[in-house]
Structure formats: C-alpha cells, structure tokens
C-alpha cells in the first residue's frame, strides 16, 4: 500500500474479476525471486543454498493455511540423473491440523520483503559426480484439502456416493499442483 499498489493490481488485473492468486502459476511467480549459491569444498563436499524472497506480494506468501509450496534441491550428474541421498526440501506455508482443536504445527510463510532459505551440504558416495543442482519451487494450492480428503477416505464405512465425491475432490486438488520454477544450477 505504501507503494500505491492495491490488492486489485495483482489479483484483479485490468479490472477482471478473475481473482488471481495461488492457483495461477504466473501470479505466484510474480511474488517471488529465487537465488542460488553452490560450492564444492575440500574432500568433495557439495553445498547449495537457495533463497526464496517475497518480492512481489504485499502479504505473507502464501497467505492462508490452505496452500503450501516446497523449495527443493536435488544434486544431479552430467546426464541429469538424480544422485541418491542428495536431496533436501523445505515447506513454505502455514501448516495447521485439527487435533482436539486447531493446532499450528509450523508457520514458514514468507512476510513481504523477507526470505526463506534452504541450505544443505552432501559428501561421500556419488556426490563427487554432481555437476548441477536442480532447484524447484513446487506449489500445491489445495494442500490442506488434499490431506483432509485423504484422511476422510481412510474411513472404509463411508457410503459409496460420499467416497466417490471425496475421490473426485481429491483428484481436483492434485490437478491444481504445479512447478512454479525449475532451474539447473552449475556447481562451482
């Protein structure tokens, strides 16, 4: 607001009542800037640090507890094959659960202008063969609902019509997932 940007500028561009947000990959991409640093140390250690900064959203990213995003790092060899045991990821979001009342498990949302980091280091095994780090930002706009529907479907005594509706709802939550960004970063 201090910059003269209102919610409608991003969520309702050109006065369209489309209410763009986490379900729209381009809107999500406009909210983040990703930077990566890699290094190869003595003894064959490979380290990678990824910083996801909220540079475009005037609110926490993501805002509500329904969506979640993940930043992940996977070391790959010159053929692009993942190196076993050389993977790390971190959830971005407000993780809540209902257990005799609402409980917050973790809040890793990114405030405006702030960032979240994932840093990992690996050594031994095939790590010496790593040439690149595959960095991905994966978004699950309906992540809370996916967990909710899965839990309900564990009830084997559900009437068939209810189970069918829940399976369809679960499919829609899965279909809403996307990769907002995937990059191969050379390890130096």
C-alpha positions as CSV (number, residue, x, y, z in Angstrom):
1,X,0.0,0.0,0.0
2,X,2.9,2.4,0.7
3,X,4.0,2.0,-2.9
4,X,0.5,2.7,-4.2
5,X,-0.1,-0.9,-5.1
6,X,-3.5,-2.3,-4.1
7,X,-4.7,-5.9,-3.9
8,X,-6.6,-5.5,-7.2
9,X,-3.5,-4.7,-9.2
10,X,-2.3,-8.3,-8.8
11,X,-5.4,-10.2,-8.0
12,X,-7.8,-8.5,-10.5
13,X,-5.6,-7.1,-13.3
14,X,-7.3,-4.9,-15.8
15,X,-10.4,-4.9,-13.6
16,X,-11.1,-8.5,-14.4
17,X,-13.0,-10.3,-11.7
18,X,-10.7,-13.4,-12.0
19,X,-9.2,-13.1,-8.5
20,X,-5.9,-14.5,-9.5
21,X,-3.8,-16.0,-6.7
22,X,-2.0,-19.2,-5.7
23,X,-3.9,-21.3,-8.3
24,X,-2.4,-19.1,-11.1
25,X,1.3,-20.0,-11.7
26,X,2.1,-16.6,-13.2
27,X,0.7,-14.7,-10.3
28,X,2.6,-16.8,-7.9
29,X,5.9,-16.4,-9.9
30,X,5.4,-12.6,-9.8
31,X,5.6,-12.8,-6.0
32,X,9.0,-14.5,-5.6
33,X,12.6,-14.1,-6.5
34,X,14.8,-17.1,-6.2
35,X,18.6,-17.0,-5.8
36,X,21.1,-19.9,-5.5
37,X,24.7,-20.3,-4.4
38,X,26.6,-23.5,-4.9
39,X,30.0,-24.6,-3.9
40,X,32.4,-27.5,-3.9
41,X,34.6,-27.9,-0.9
42,X,37.7,-29.8,0.0
43,X,37.0,-33.5,0.4
44,X,34.3,-33.5,-2.2
45,X,31.6,-31.8,-0.2
46,X,28.9,-30.1,-2.3
47,X,26.9,-27.3,-0.7
48,X,23.8,-25.4,-2.1
49,X,21.9,-22.5,-0.6
50,X,18.6,-21.4,-2.1
51,X,16.9,-18.2,-1.0
52,X,13.2,-17.6,-1.9
53,X,12.3,-14.0,-1.3
54,X,8.8,-12.5,-1.2
55,X,9.5,-9.6,-3.6
56,X,6.0,-9.1,-5.2
57,X,3.3,-9.9,-2.6
58,X,2.2,-7.3,-0.1
59,X,1.2,-10.1,2.3
60,X,2.6,-13.3,3.7
61,X,3.3,-15.8,0.9
62,X,1.3,-18.0,0.8
63,X,-1.4,-16.1,2.8
64,X,-3.8,-18.7,4.1
65,X,-3.2,-22.2,5.5
66,X,-4.8,-23.9,2.6
67,X,-1.9,-23.8,0.1
68,X,1.7,-24.8,0.5
69,X,4.8,-24.6,-1.6
70,X,8.1,-26.5,-1.4
71,X,11.6,-25.4,-2.3
72,X,13.8,-28.4,-3.1
73,X,17.3,-29.1,-4.1
74,X,18.4,-32.3,-5.9
75,X,22.0,-32.9,-7.0
76,X,22.3,-34.4,-10.5
77,X,25.1,-35.8,-12.5
78,X,26.2,-34.8,-16.1
79,X,23.4,-37.0,-17.5
80,X,20.8,-35.2,-15.4
81,X,20.3,-38.3,-13.1
82,X,19.5,-37.6,-9.5
83,X,22.2,-38.6,-7.0
84,X,20.7,-40.9,-4.4
85,X,20.7,-39.3,-0.9
86,X,21.4,-35.8,-2.3
87,X,18.0,-34.2,-1.9
88,X,16.6,-31.6,0.5
89,X,13.3,-29.7,0.7
90,X,11.5,-27.3,2.9
91,X,7.8,-26.5,3.1
92,X,6.6,-22.9,2.7
93,X,3.3,-22.3,4.3
94,X,1.2,-22.3,7.5
95,X,0.8,-25.9,8.5
96,X,-2.2,-26.5,10.7
97,X,-4.1,-29.6,11.8
98,X,-7.2,-30.3,13.8
99,X,-6.4,-32.5,16.8
100,X,-8.9,-31.8,19.6
101,X,-8.9,-28.2,18.4
102,X,-6.9,-26.3,15.8
103,X,-3.1,-26.5,16.3
104,X,-0.4,-24.7,14.4
105,X,2.4,-27.2,13.5
106,X,4.6,-24.8,11.7
107,X,4.5,-21.3,10.1
108,X,7.1,-20.9,7.4
109,X,5.2,-18.3,5.3
110,X,7.4,-15.5,3.9
111,X,6.5,-12.0,5.0
112,X,6.7,-9.1,2.4
113,X,10.3,-8.3,1.7
114,X,11.6,-11.2,3.7
115,X,13.0,-14.5,2.6
116,X,13.2,-18.2,3.4
117,X,16.4,-20.2,3.0
118,X,17.2,-23.9,2.4
119,X,20.9,-24.8,2.7
120,X,22.3,-28.3,2.5
121,X,25.6,-30.0,2.1
122,X,26.4,-33.5,1.0
123,X,29.5,-35.6,0.7
124,X,30.5,-39.2,0.0
125,X,29.0,-41.7,-2.4
126,X,28.2,-40.3,-5.9
127,X,28.2,-36.7,-4.7
128,X,31.6,-36.1,-6.3
129,X,29.8,-36.8,-9.7
130,X,27.4,-33.9,-9.1
131,X,27.6,-31.3,-11.9
132,X,24.4,-29.4,-11.2
133,X,21.8,-28.7,-8.5
134,X,18.2,-29.0,-9.6
135,X,16.2,-26.3,-7.8
136,X,12.4,-26.5,-7.9
137,X,9.6,-24.4,-6.4
138,X,6.6,-26.7,-6.3
139,X,3.1,-25.3,-5.4
140,X,0.2,-27.2,-4.1
141,X,-2.7,-24.6,-3.9
142,X,-5.0,-27.0,-2.1
143,X,-2.5,-28.9,0.1
144,X,-4.7,-28.7,3.2
145,X,-7.7,-30.1,1.4
146,X,-5.6,-32.9,0.0
147,X,-4.6,-34.0,3.5
148,X,-8.2,-33.6,4.7
149,X,-9.8,-35.7,1.8
150,X,-7.2,-38.4,2.3
151,X,-8.0,-38.6,6.0
152,X,-11.7,-38.9,5.3
153,X,-11.2,-41.6,2.7
154,X,-9.4,-43.8,5.2
155,X,-12.9,-44.4,6.7
156,X,-13.9,-47.6,5.0
157,X,-17.5,-47.3,6.1
158,X,-18.2,-44.2,4.0
159,X,-21.3,-44.6,1.8
160,X,-20.2,-45.2,-1.9
161,X,-21.6,-41.9,-3.2
162,X,-19.7,-39.9,-0.5
163,X,-16.5,-41.8,-1.2
164,X,-16.9,-41.1,-4.9
165,X,-17.3,-37.3,-4.3
166,X,-14.3,-37.3,-2.0
167,X,-12.2,-39.1,-4.6
168,X,-13.2,-36.5,-7.2
169,X,-12.4,-33.7,-4.8
170,X,-9.0,-35.3,-4.1
171,X,-8.3,-35.5,-7.9
172,X,-9.1,-31.8,-8.3
173,X,-6.6,-30.9,-5.5
174,X,-3.9,-33.0,-7.2
175,X,-4.7,-31.5,-10.6
176,X,-4.1,-28.0,-9.2
177,X,-0.4,-28.6,-8.4
178,X,2.3,-27.1,-10.5
179,X,6.0,-26.3,-10.6
180,X,6.4,-22.5,-10.4
181,X,10.1,-22.7,-11.2
182,X,12.7,-25.3,-12.1
183,X,16.4,-24.4,-12.6
184,X,19.6,-26.4,-13.2
185,X,22.4,-24.5,-11.4
186,X,26.0,-25.5,-12.2
187,X,28.0,-26.5,-9.2
188,X,31.2,-24.5,-9.0
